[in-house]
Amino acid sequence: MAWPAAFSWMLVIPFLVLAWILRVRTVVGPDGITARATFSTTRIGWDALAGIRFPKRGWARATLTDGSEVPLPVVTFGRLPELAEASGGRITDPYAAADAARAAEAAARATESDDATK
C-alpha cells in the first residue's frame, strides 16, 4: 500500500462483489422462473420447464422442453423445499414426499400393531 497508484484498483473489488451479490438471483413466481446472472436475465414459463437437474457442483439447472438447460443461480439441492413452496406445488419437494412416506409407513405399522393386539 506504499504505492497508491499501483494498488488503487483494489478499492473497486468490494463494489464489484456487492454488485454481483445484489444482481445474481433466481426468482420463482406464479408466471415461472426468472434466472438473473451477472450479465443476463432468462425468464422460463412453467409450460417450458421440463425439470430441474442438480449437478455435483454448482447451481441447479432448469431443463427446458426443447432440451436446453438454464443455470439457476443460488439454487442448490438444500434450497429445494423453498423452491417447491415458491412454485406453488409445480416443483415437488422430495423431503416432503419422504416425510409423507415415513408417516404413512408409521401409520400402517400402528394399525398392524392395533390389529395384532385385538
C-alpha distance (Angstrom), angle and dihedral (degrees) to the residues before:
residue distance angle dihedral
M1 . . .
A2 3.78 . .
W3 3.79 88.8 .
P4 3.84 106.2 53.5
A5 3.79 95.0 -179.7
A6 3.80 91.3 60.9
F7 3.82 97.4 44.0
S8 3.80 103.1 34.2
W9 3.83 90.7 96.6
M10 3.82 87.4 68.5
L11 3.80 89.1 71.4
V12 3.81 88.2 69.7
I13 3.82 94.4 59.7
P14 3.85 97.0 78.8
F15 3.81 90.6 50.7
L16 3.81 91.6 50.1
V17 3.80 90.7 50.3
L18 3.81 90.9 48.5
A19 3.81 91.4 50.0
W20 3.81 90.2 50.2
I21 3.82 92.0 49.6
L22 3.80 92.0 49.6
R23 3.82 94.2 45.0
V24 3.81 107.3 42.1
R25 3.82 114.7 78.5
T26 3.79 147.1 117.2
V27 3.79 117.6 -123.5
V28 3.80 120.5 -163.4
G29 3.78 119.0 -163.3
P30 3.79 143.4 150.5
D31 3.83 91.7 -80.5
G32 3.81 95.9 50.4
I33 3.78 140.7 -88.8
T34 3.80 126.7 -37.7
A35 3.81 115.4 -161.1
R36 3.81 113.2 -164.8
A37 3.79 114.4 -166.3
T38 3.79 127.0 178.7
F39 3.80 95.7 -81.2
S40 3.82 105.4 8.0
T41 3.80 143.1 50.3
T42 3.81 123.3 -150.5
R43 3.80 123.5 -168.5
I44 3.80 118.2 -158.7
G45 3.79 120.8 -168.9
W46 3.78 118.8 -144.8
D47 3.79 90.8 -114.8
A48 3.83 90.9 56.8
L49 3.83 94.3 51.2
A50 3.81 115.0 97.6
G51 3.81 97.4 172.0
I52 3.79 147.9 -52.1
R53 3.79 124.9 -96.3
F54 3.80 124.7 -160.2
P55 3.81 112.4 -154.9
K56 3.80 120.4 -156.5
R57 3.78 90.9 -103.8
G58 3.75 131.8 24.4
W59 3.76 133.5 18.6
A60 3.76 128.8 -32.6
R61 3.78 120.5 -86.3
A62 3.78 125.6 -139.2
T63 3.79 111.2 -137.9
L64 3.78 111.1 -147.5
T65 3.79 127.9 -149.5
D66 3.81 90.2 -107.9
G67 3.83 90.4 58.9
S68 3.80 97.8 -106.3
E69 3.80 123.6 123.3
V70 3.79 131.5 -136.2
P71 3.83 121.1 -163.3
L72 3.81 114.4 -123.1
P73 3.81 106.0 -146.6
V74 3.81 117.0 -134.8
V75 3.83 93.4 4.7
T76 3.80 112.7 124.5
F77 3.80 131.7 163.8
G78 3.80 89.5 -95.8
R79 3.81 90.0 61.0
L80 3.79 93.5 52.4
P81 3.84 94.3 104.3
E82 3.81 90.0 55.2
L83 3.80 90.4 46.7
A84 3.81 91.6 49.7
E85 3.80 91.9 49.7
A86 3.79 93.5 47.4
S87 3.80 91.5 48.9
G88 3.78 91.7 58.6
G89 3.80 93.2 -122.4
R90 3.81 96.7 -47.9
I91 3.80 88.8 113.9
T92 3.79 114.6 47.5
D93 3.77 122.8 -130.7
P94 3.83 110.5 -134.9
Y95 3.80 90.8 -163.1
A96 3.81 91.3 58.4
A97 3.81 91.3 44.6
A98 3.81 90.6 51.9
D99 3.82 91.1 47.9
A100 3.81 90.6 50.0
A101 3.82 90.7 49.5
R102 3.82 91.0 50.1
A103 3.80 91.0 48.6
A104 3.81 91.6 49.6
E105 3.79 90.4 48.5
A106 3.80 91.7 49.5
A107 3.80 90.5 48.9
A108 3.80 90.4 50.1
R109 3.82 90.8 50.6
A110 3.80 90.6 48.7
T111 3.81 90.6 51.4
E112 3.82 90.9 49.2
S113 3.81 90.1 49.6
D114 3.81 91.0 50.9
D115 3.81 91.5 48.4
A116 3.82 91.7 48.4
T117 3.82 92.7 52.4
K118 3.81 93.3 52.3
